[in-house]
Amino acid sequence: MIKKFFILTLSIISVFLSACELIPEEIEDFYKVGSNLPDYIPEGFNAQQVEPVVQRKPVSPVKLYDREAVRTQELVEKFSLELPMRCMVDWENQKILQAQPYDPSKMIFKRTDAGDPLPFLRVDDLYFKNTPVNEVLQALLRNTGIEIVSFDQYYNNITLDIGGKLSDVVEVVTRAGGIFYTYDARSKTLTLKRVARWSLVVPYNNDVVLAVEDALRGANIDNIVIDWPVKEFLFSGDIVTERTVRDIVNQLKDEENLIAFDVNVYRVYPKSNQPIRWMNLLDAFDEGTVKMSYKGIIGRALTVSSNLNPSTLNTFLNPLNNVVDVAKGTFVLPNRWQGRFDVGRCSREVRLETDLYIMAEPVIIKSATNKIDKVDLKLVLRTQKGDIAQYQVPVRLGDNVLIIGIPTMYFVKTEKTIIPNNTELVVIVSPRLISLIKQEKRK
């Protein structure tokens, strides 16, 4: 009996020591019912009565973040070499009239991906009627050893009777079909494409460069990169893009004036539940400061003298309102061209008004003595959702346009907001004239 008791005691001690040597996960498994207990279980031992050891998840000293969508960082997205000249306005030293020497012959527009020149060959006269452009080219190049590479399935049909120098024939055919080509002499391949790469050199001061950029962007050409040291625009575009740019270049070559616009955009919070009392402008400023008033579908445009400028406007608003600077900057246009000021590009932070565009289309008005003293200005406030307001405002050089009464609620995208209902968008626009003095006239 003593021997059996001694053997039983040793067995229990052995089981206990084995369990103590296991890692925590194994301890937990060991005491589960049905786990791999020893074949010999002493009498009276009940695994279900043993309290399981629970492993606690260690607390990490490193802060964990939720994974967000992959995108370019905001400050990198806003990086732009033109912002220092685009988004600064010196209202204290504003020049209403300035002159800029200008040589139109130095403005060069060309393709950058035309490839090699075609071989000097002559193509016999052929007639085509309602034939796809790629099939016309295949027929013309059949005996030249040149292979046509195309990536589109469908091309415009053309009708023409043509023959002559190969390079001239190919140029006429592709133009008629609304496409471009690139020739590789080494592989003897002619690649057809709908979009080409372009270069436009504008070797003048920054005002003229900004005017060209604003005219391009106003024509919805947005994929622009500027090589600032040489003032070269690089972009891609189709036949329509090419025609638009050539129109801009040709007009600039004949242009005698550019119109620059200095812009300040504010958000104004009344400190009370009352709206901004704009009628008080008439008492706060000298008689004749507010000259004309134009009502839009939303808001109102006032033409005002230079006495009402960003500095004096802030002085007028501040006692009863909180004024927040949204953006300020400059854009420049040729006469009769449409351009735009992108508020989001010149705002220091991401604001509700980030997707707001201020579109402008100026028409210079000359007096009976041929003197420029007024601009008939079409102003449109536009977002991705469409036009907010539109005004046709004649404004004298030296005067400003003040747009008031645009509810900030237009830019709120949520059902609930901390923005009060009486908060307004306020815009002040000041036109300037840049006279282009052609250098050949100065000789």
C-alpha positions in Angstrom: 0.0 0.0 0.0 2.8 2.4 0.9 4.5 1.5 -2.4 1.4 2.3 -4.4 1.0 5.6 -2.5 4.6 6.6 -3.2 4.2 5.8 -6.9 1.1 7.9 -7.1 2.8 10.8 -5.4 5.7 10.8 -7.8 3.3 10.7 -10.8 1.4 13.8 -9.5 4.7 15.7 -8.9 6.0 14.7 -12.4 2.8 16.0 -14.1 3.0 19.3 -12.2 6.6 19.9 -13.1 6.0 19.2 -16.7 3.2 21.7 -16.8 5.3 24.4 -15.2 7.9 24.1 -18.0 5.4 24.8 -20.8 5.0 28.3 -22.5 1.8 30.2 -21.7 0.0 29.0 -24.9 0.8 25.4 -24.0 -0.3 25.9 -20.4 -3.7 27.1 -21.6 -4.0 24.2 -24.0 -2.8 21.8 -21.3 -5.7 22.6 -18.9 -8.4 22.4 -21.5 -10.7 19.5 -21.3 -9.7 16.9 -23.8 -6.1 18.2 -24.1 -3.2 15.8 -24.2 -3.1 14.8 -20.6 -0.9 11.9 -19.5 -2.3 8.5 -20.0 -2.2 7.9 -16.3 -4.6 10.3 -14.5 -4.5 9.9 -10.7 -7.7 9.3 -8.9 -9.6 12.4 -7.8 -7.8 14.7 -10.4 -10.3 16.8 -12.4 -8.9 19.0 -15.2 -12.2 21.0 -15.4 -11.6 22.3 -11.8 -8.3 23.9 -12.7 -8.5 27.6 -13.5 -7.1 28.2 -17.1 -4.2 30.6 -17.5 -5.3 33.5 -19.8 -2.6 35.1 -21.9 -2.9 38.9 -21.9 -2.2 40.8 -25.1 0.9 43.0 -24.5 0.3 46.8 -24.8 2.5 48.2 -27.6 4.3 51.5 -26.8 4.1 52.5 -30.5 1.1 54.5 -31.6 -1.0 52.7 -34.3 -2.7 54.5 -37.1 -5.7 53.6 -39.3 -4.7 52.9 -42.9 -5.9 55.6 -45.3 -6.3 55.6 -49.1 -3.0 56.1 -50.9 -2.7 59.6 -52.3 -0.2 62.4 -52.8 0.4 64.4 -49.7 -1.6 67.7 -49.6 1.4 70.0 -49.4 3.1 68.2 -52.3 -0.1 68.4 -54.4 -0.1 72.2 -53.9 3.6 72.6 -54.7 4.0 75.0 -57.6 6.9 77.1 -58.9 4.5 79.9 -60.0 2.8 80.4 -56.7 5.2 83.1 -55.4 4.3 85.3 -58.5 0.7 84.0 -58.9 -0.5 84.3 -55.3 0.9 87.6 -54.2 -0.8 90.9 -54.6 0.9 94.2 -53.6 -2.1 96.5 -53.3 0.0 99.3 -51.8 2.2 99.5 -55.0 -0.3 98.5 -57.6 0.5 99.8 -61.1 -2.7 100.4 -63.0 -0.7 101.0 -66.3 2.6 99.5 -67.2 4.6 98.8 -70.4 6.3 95.6 -71.6 8.8 95.4 -74.5 7.6 92.6 -76.8 8.9 90.8 -79.9 6.3 88.5 -81.3 8.8 86.6 -83.5 10.3 85.0 -80.5 7.2 83.1 -79.5 7.6 79.6 -81.0 4.9 76.8 -81.1 5.9 73.4 -82.3 5.5 69.6 -81.8 8.1 67.8 -79.7 7.3 64.2 -80.8 7.2 64.6 -84.6 10.1 62.1 -85.0 12.3 61.8 -88.1 11.6 63.3 -91.5 9.9 61.0 -94.0 12.1 59.8 -96.9 12.1 61.9 -100.1 9.6 59.9 -102.2 6.9 60.8 -104.6 3.4 59.3 -104.4 1.3 58.8 -107.5 -2.0 60.5 -107.7 -4.8 58.5 -106.1 -8.5 59.1 -105.4 -10.3 58.0 -102.2 -13.9 58.3 -101.4 -15.2 57.9 -97.8 -12.2 55.9 -96.9 -10.8 55.5 -93.3 -7.6 57.5 -92.9 -5.5 54.5 -91.9 -6.6 52.7 -95.1 -5.7 55.7 -97.2 -2.2 55.8 -95.7 -1.7 52.0 -96.2 -2.6 52.5 -99.9 -0.2 55.5 -100.3 2.7 53.7 -98.5 2.2 50.3 -100.1 5.4 50.3 -102.1 7.6 52.3 -99.8 8.6 49.7 -97.2 7.1 51.8 -94.4 4.9 50.0 -91.9 1.9 51.8 -90.3 1.4 51.3 -86.5 -2.0 52.3 -85.1 -3.6 51.7 -81.7 -7.2 52.8 -82.5 -9.8 50.7 -84.2 -11.8 53.5 -85.8 -10.6 56.5 -87.9 -12.5 59.3 -89.7 -13.5 58.7 -93.3 -12.1 61.2 -95.8 -12.6 61.9 -99.5 -9.7 63.4 -101.6 -7.7 63.2 -104.7 -4.0 63.4 -103.8 -0.4 62.7 -104.9 3.0 64.3 -104.8 5.8 64.5 -102.2 5.4 61.8 -99.6 5.8 64.1 -96.5 3.3 66.6 -97.9 0.8 63.8 -98.8 1.0 62.2 -95.3 0.6 65.6 -93.6 -2.5 66.5 -95.7 -4.1 63.0 -95.1 -3.5 62.9 -91.3 -4.7 66.5 -90.9 -7.9 65.7 -92.9 -8.5 62.8 -90.6 -7.9 64.8 -87.4 -4.8 62.8 -86.3 -1.0 63.1 -86.0 1.9 60.8 -87.0 5.4 60.1 -85.8 8.0 58.5 -88.2 10.9 56.4 -87.0 13.5 56.1 -89.8 15.5 53.3 -88.2 12.5 50.9 -87.9 10.7 52.5 -90.9 7.4 52.7 -89.0 4.8 55.5 -89.2 2.8 55.6 -85.9 -0.6 57.2 -85.9 -1.9 59.0 -82.8 -4.7 61.3 -81.8 -2.7 63.3 -79.2 0.6 64.9 -79.7 3.1 66.6 -77.4 3.7 70.3 -77.8 6.1 73.1 -76.8 5.3 76.8 -76.7 8.2 79.2 -75.9 7.2 82.6 -74.5 10.4 84.4 -73.7 9.0 87.5 -72.0 8.4 88.7 -68.4 6.2 86.9 -65.9 3.1 88.9 -66.7 3.1 87.7 -70.3 3.9 84.2 -69.3 1.0 84.2 -66.8 -1.3 85.7 -69.5 -0.5 82.7 -71.9 -1.0 80.2 -69.1 -4.3 81.8 -68.1 -5.5 81.8 -71.7 -4.5 78.1 -72.1 -6.3 77.2 -68.8 -9.3 79.2 -69.8 -9.5 77.1 -72.9 -9.5 74.0 -70.6 -5.9 73.0 -71.4 -4.8 71.9 -67.9 -1.9 69.4 -68.4 0.7 72.2 -68.5 4.2 72.1 -67.2 6.3 75.2 -67.4 10.1 75.3 -67.7 10.5 78.6 -66.0 14.2 79.4 -66.8 13.4 79.4 -70.6 9.7 80.2 -70.3 8.6 77.1 -72.2 5.2 75.5 -71.9 5.0 71.7 -72.3 1.7 70.0 -72.8 -0.2 67.4 -74.8 -3.3 67.8 -76.9 -5.3 66.8 -80.0 -6.1 68.7 -83.2 -8.6 70.9 -81.4 -6.0 71.8 -78.8 -3.5 72.7 -81.5 -6.0 75.0 -83.2 -6.9 76.7 -79.9 -3.2 77.3 -79.1 -2.5 78.7 -82.5 -5.4 81.1 -82.2 -4.0 82.3 -78.8 -0.4 82.7 -80.3 -1.7 84.5 -83.4 -3.7 86.9 -81.3 -0.9 87.6 -78.9 1.4 88.4 -81.8 -1.1 91.0 -82.9 -2.1 92.1 -79.4 -1.2 95.5 -78.0 -2.5 95.1 -74.5 -3.0 92.6 -71.8 -5.4 92.9 -68.8 -4.2 91.8 -65.4 -6.6 91.2 -62.5 -5.6 91.3 -58.8 -8.1 89.3 -56.7 -8.8 88.9 -53.0 -11.3 86.3 -51.7 -12.7 86.4 -48.2 -15.2 84.6 -46.0 -17.0 86.9 -43.6 -18.7 85.8 -40.4 -21.1 88.3 -38.8 -20.6 88.3 -35.0 -24.3 88.4 -34.4 -27.3 86.7 -36.0 -27.8 89.7 -38.2 -26.6 89.8 -41.9 -23.8 92.1 -43.0 -25.2 95.6 -43.4 -23.8 96.5 -46.8 -25.9 99.7 -47.1 -23.5 101.2 -44.5 -20.9 101.3 -47.2 -22.6 104.5 -48.4 -22.1 106.2 -45.1 -18.6 104.8 -44.3 -17.0 106.0 -47.6 -17.0 109.3 -49.5 -19.8 110.0 -51.9 -19.1 108.5 -55.3 -17.0 105.6 -53.9 -19.7 103.1 -54.8 -20.4 103.9 -58.5 -22.7 101.2 -59.9 -24.6 98.1 -58.7 -25.4 95.0 -60.7 -27.7 92.3 -59.4 -26.9 88.7 -60.3 -29.0 85.5 -59.8 -27.2 85.3 -56.5 -25.3 88.2 -55.0 -24.4 91.6 -56.3 -21.5 93.2 -58.0 -20.5 96.8 -57.1 -18.1 99.0 -59.1 -16.2 101.1 -56.6 -13.3 103.6 -56.6 -9.8 102.7 -55.4 -10.8 104.1 -52.0 -12.6 100.9 -51.4 -9.7 98.3 -51.5 -8.8 95.3 -49.3 -7.4 97.4 -46.5 -10.4 99.8 -46.2 -12.8 96.9 -46.8 -11.3 95.1 -43.8 -11.6 98.2 -41.7 -15.3 98.5 -42.6 -16.1 94.9 -41.9 -14.0 94.1 -38.8 -15.9 95.8 -36.0 -19.0 93.6 -36.5 -17.6 90.7 -38.4 -14.8 88.1 -38.5 -13.0 88.3 -41.8 -11.0 85.2 -43.0 -8.6 85.4 -45.9 -9.4 82.6 -48.3 -7.1 83.4 -51.2 -5.4 86.2 -53.1 -3.6 86.3 -56.4 -3.3 87.5 -60.0 -4.3 86.4 -63.4 -3.6 88.0 -66.8 -5.5 87.8 -70.1 -5.3 89.0 -73.7 -8.2 91.2 -74.7 -11.4 89.2 -75.4 -10.0 85.9 -74.1 -11.5 84.0 -71.2 -9.3 83.1 -68.2 -9.8 81.9 -64.7 -8.4 82.3 -61.2 -8.3 79.0 -59.3 -9.0 79.8 -55.6 -7.7 76.4 -54.5 -4.3 77.0 -56.0 -3.7 80.2 -54.0 -5.4 79.3 -50.7 -3.1 78.6 -47.8 -5.3 75.9 -46.4 -8.0 73.5 -47.7 -11.1 75.7 -47.5 -14.7 75.2 -48.3 -14.2 77.4 -51.3 -11.2 75.3 -52.7 -13.0 74.3 -55.9 -14.2 77.9 -56.7 -13.1 79.4 -60.1 -13.4 83.1 -60.9 -13.8 83.3 -64.6 -13.2 86.6 -66.5 -13.6 87.7 -70.0 -12.5 91.3 -70.7 -13.3 93.5 -73.7 -11.3 96.8 -73.9 -13.4 99.9 -74.5 -11.6 102.8 -76.2 -12.8 106.5 -76.0 -13.4 108.8 -79.0 -9.7 109.7 -78.8 -8.6 106.0 -79.0 -7.6 106.1 -75.3 -8.3 103.0 -73.2 -10.1 103.9 -70.0 -12.6 101.1 -69.5 -13.0 97.4 -69.6 -16.4 95.6 -70.2 -15.9 92.7 -67.9 -17.8 89.5 -67.7 -17.3 87.8 -64.3 -18.5 84.3 -63.5 -18.2 82.4 -60.2 -18.0 78.7 -60.9 -17.5 75.5 -59.1 -17.5 71.8 -60.1 -21.3 71.9 -59.6 -21.8 74.7 -62.1 -22.1 78.5 -62.2 -23.0 80.3 -59.0 -23.4 83.8 -60.3 -22.6 85.9 -63.4 -22.1 89.6 -63.8 -21.5 91.9 -66.9 -19.7 94.9 -65.4 -18.1 97.8 -67.2 -15.3 99.0 -65.0 -12.8 101.9 -65.4 -9.1 101.4 -65.0 -8.2 102.3 -61.5 -11.6 101.2 -60.1 -12.4 97.8 -58.4 -15.3 95.3 -58.6 -16.7 94.2 -55.2 -18.8 91.0 -55.2 -21.0 90.5 -52.2 -24.0 88.5 -51.0 -22.8 85.0 -52.0 -23.8 82.6 -49.2 -21.0 80.4 -47.9 -23.6 77.6 -47.5 -23.3 77.1 -51.3 -19.9 75.4 -50.6 -21.0 73.3 -47.6 -21.4 69.6 -48.6 -22.7 68.2 -45.3 -26.2 68.3 -43.7 -24.8 69.8 -40.5 -22.2 72.5 -40.3 -20.6 75.0 -37.8 -20.8 77.7 -40.5 -23.6 80.2 -39.7 -26.2 80.8 -42.4 -25.4 84.5 -42.7 -21.8 83.9 -43.6 -20.8 85.3 -47.0 -18.2 85.0 -49.7 -16.8 88.3 -50.6 -14.5 89.0 -53.7 -12.7 92.1 -54.7 -11.3 92.3 -58.3 -9.0 95.1 -59.6 -8.1 95.3 -63.4 -4.7 96.6 -64.6 -3.5 97.3 -68.1 -0.2 96.0 -69.5 0.7 97.7 -72.8 2.8 95.6 -75.1 5.4 97.7 -76.9 6.5 95.8 -80.0 10.3 96.1 -80.3 10.2 96.6 -84.1 8.1 99.7 -83.6 10.7 101.2 -81.2 13.5 101.2 -83.8 
